[in-house]
Amino acid sequence: MRRTLDRFTEDTGLTVTADLPDIECDQPTRIALLRCTQESLANIRKHAAASQVEIVLAPSPYGVELEITDDGKGFVVEDSRGFGLNGMRKRLAELGGELTVTSSVGDGTRVLAVIPTNSQV
């Protein structure tokens, strides 16, 4: 995940703040978290016109959470028709997780991916 963030920063020049502690989780969960990060960063690059991105990976009582926020132009979530968010939702659902997207025009976007760990399922 760090390489993905480094590459994103290098390519875009955006400021990325990341809190990525080592968290125990299985390979499918790691892959889902990486794919959510990649898709979120792709959306930020294409649509957000952001200057800052913050990524926080954290254990939760339910498993693991990945939160990605930006200070971009935001959007109306209900009007989103792209494949990226739907793809993330499907990937997380396969693992018993879910995706929450919060955004408003002019106020940035927050993507929260929650995946239960094996002990929580």
DRENPA-612315 format. One record per residue (C-alpha): residue number from 1; residue in three letters; chain; x, y, z. Coordinates in nm, 3 decimals, always signed. Example, Ala and Ser with C-alpha at 12.3 -4.5 7.8 and 13.67 -1.06 7.14 Angstrom:
2
> nr, rest, kette, east, north, up
> 1, ALA, A, +1.230, -0.450, +0.780
> 2, SER, A, +1.367, -0.106, +0.714
//
This chain:
121
> nr, rest, kette, east, north, up
> 1, MET, A, +0.000, +0.000, +0.000
> 2, ARG, A, +0.287, +0.237, +0.078
> 3, ARG, A, +0.428, +0.192, -0.273
> 4, THR, A, +0.088, +0.280, -0.418
> 5, LEU, A, +0.075, +0.597, -0.209
> 6, ASP, A, +0.432, +0.691, -0.296
> 7, ARG, A, +0.361, +0.648, -0.666
> 8, PHE, A, +0.039, +0.850, -0.638
> 9, THR, A, +0.222, +1.134, -0.461
> 10, GLU, A, +0.500, +1.128, -0.720
> 11, ASP, A, +0.255, +1.130, -1.012
> 12, THR, A, +0.015, +1.394, -0.879
> 13, GLY, A, +0.217, +1.612, -0.644
> 14, LEU, A, -0.066, +1.590, -0.391
> 15, THR, A, +0.003, +1.584, -0.020
> 16, VAL, A, -0.081, +1.241, +0.121
> 17, THR, A, -0.090, +1.175, +0.493
> 18, ALA, A, -0.103, +0.807, +0.583
> 19, ASP, A, -0.140, +0.617, +0.909
> 20, LEU, A, -0.077, +0.256, +0.811
> 21, PRO, A, +0.002, +0.038, +1.111
> 22, ASP, A, +0.071, -0.331, +1.061
> 23, ILE, A, -0.261, -0.508, +1.110
> 24, GLU, A, -0.309, -0.883, +1.122
> 25, CYS, A, -0.541, -0.988, +0.841
> 26, ASP, A, -0.562, -1.255, +0.574
> 27, GLN, A, -0.450, -1.218, +0.213
> 28, PRO, A, -0.800, -1.161, +0.063
> 29, THR, A, -0.854, -0.876, +0.311
> 30, ARG, A, -0.516, -0.723, +0.228
> 31, ILE, A, -0.593, -0.740, -0.143
> 32, ALA, A, -0.937, -0.582, -0.094
> 33, LEU, A, -0.786, -0.298, +0.110
> 34, LEU, A, -0.522, -0.237, -0.156
> 35, ARG, A, -0.779, -0.239, -0.438
> 36, CYS, A, -1.003, +0.004, -0.248
> 37, THR, A, -0.705, +0.231, -0.198
> 38, GLN, A, -0.609, +0.214, -0.564
> 39, GLU, A, -0.963, +0.282, -0.685
> 40, SER, A, -1.012, +0.569, -0.440
> 41, LEU, A, -0.685, +0.728, -0.549
> 42, ALA, A, -0.782, +0.685, -0.915
> 43, ASN, A, -1.112, +0.862, -0.844
> 44, ILE, A, -0.932, +1.140, -0.660
> 45, ARG, A, -0.689, +1.182, -0.949
> 46, LYS, A, -0.964, +1.189, -1.214
> 47, HIS, A, -1.242, +1.379, -1.043
> 48, ALA, A, -1.165, +1.545, -0.710
> 49, ALA, A, -0.930, +1.836, -0.787
> 50, ALA, A, -0.799, +1.776, -0.434
> 51, SER, A, -0.486, +1.915, -0.276
> 52, GLN, A, -0.469, +1.678, +0.021
> 53, VAL, A, -0.549, +1.314, +0.084
> 54, GLU, A, -0.555, +1.135, +0.418
> 55, ILE, A, -0.552, +0.759, +0.460
> 56, VAL, A, -0.603, +0.580, +0.790
> 57, LEU, A, -0.592, +0.205, +0.836
> 58, ALA, A, -0.707, +0.092, +1.179
> 59, PRO, A, -0.832, -0.209, +1.368
> 60, SER, A, -1.192, -0.179, +1.485
> 61, PRO, A, -1.414, -0.385, +1.711
> 62, TYR, A, -1.554, -0.539, +1.392
> 63, GLY, A, -1.233, -0.608, +1.203
> 64, VAL, A, -1.036, -0.356, +1.002
> 65, GLU, A, -1.126, -0.011, +0.868
> 66, LEU, A, -0.972, +0.186, +0.585
> 67, GLU, A, -1.068, +0.553, +0.565
> 68, ILE, A, -0.967, +0.770, +0.271
> 69, THR, A, -1.057, +1.138, +0.271
> 70, ASP, A, -0.979, +1.422, +0.035
> 71, ASP, A, -1.037, +1.796, +0.032
> 72, GLY, A, -1.155, +1.799, -0.329
> 73, LYS, A, -1.467, +1.933, -0.492
> 74, GLY, A, -1.688, +1.647, -0.376
> 75, PHE, A, -1.992, +1.509, -0.555
> 76, VAL, A, -2.349, +1.392, -0.504
> 77, VAL, A, -2.306, +1.026, -0.407
> 78, GLU, A, -2.654, +0.927, -0.525
> 79, ASP, A, -2.571, +1.056, -0.876
> 80, SER, A, -2.254, +0.847, -0.907
> 81, ARG, A, -2.278, +0.613, -1.205
> 82, GLY, A, -1.921, +0.486, -1.233
> 83, PHE, A, -1.802, +0.130, -1.198
> 84, GLY, A, -1.533, +0.207, -0.938
> 85, LEU, A, -1.751, +0.253, -0.630
> 86, ASN, A, -1.978, -0.036, -0.727
> 87, GLY, A, -1.675, -0.258, -0.782
> 88, MET, A, -1.540, -0.169, -0.438
> 89, ARG, A, -1.880, -0.243, -0.280
> 90, LYS, A, -1.895, -0.585, -0.447
> 91, ARG, A, -1.538, -0.675, -0.352
> 92, LEU, A, -1.599, -0.582, +0.013
> 93, ALA, A, -1.937, -0.760, +0.022
> 94, GLU, A, -1.765, -1.083, -0.084
> 95, LEU, A, -1.567, -1.060, +0.240
> 96, GLY, A, -1.866, -0.962, +0.453
> 97, GLY, A, -1.760, -0.597, +0.450
> 98, GLU, A, -1.916, -0.276, +0.334
> 99, LEU, A, -1.830, +0.056, +0.178
> 100, THR, A, -1.964, +0.391, +0.293
> 101, VAL, A, -1.908, +0.700, +0.080
> 102, THR, A, -1.981, +1.044, +0.219
> 103, SER, A, -1.943, +1.354, +0.005
> 104, SER, A, -2.102, +1.685, -0.072
> 105, VAL, A, -2.030, +1.929, -0.349
> 106, GLY, A, -1.750, +2.164, -0.246
> 107, ASP, A, -1.666, +1.971, +0.068
> 108, GLY, A, -1.447, +1.673, -0.027
> 109, THR, A, -1.513, +1.302, -0.001
> 110, ARG, A, -1.475, +1.031, +0.262
> 111, VAL, A, -1.457, +0.663, +0.169
> 112, LEU, A, -1.480, +0.412, +0.453
> 113, ALA, A, -1.418, +0.043, +0.391
> 114, VAL, A, -1.495, -0.196, +0.677
> 115, ILE, A, -1.399, -0.563, +0.658
> 116, PRO, A, -1.462, -0.809, +0.942
> 117, THR, A, -1.165, -1.018, +1.041
> 118, ASN, A, -1.194, -1.395, +1.058
> 119, SER, A, -1.250, -1.380, +1.430
> 120, GLN, A, -1.540, -1.138, +1.376
> 121, VAL, A, -1.726, -1.317, +1.096
//
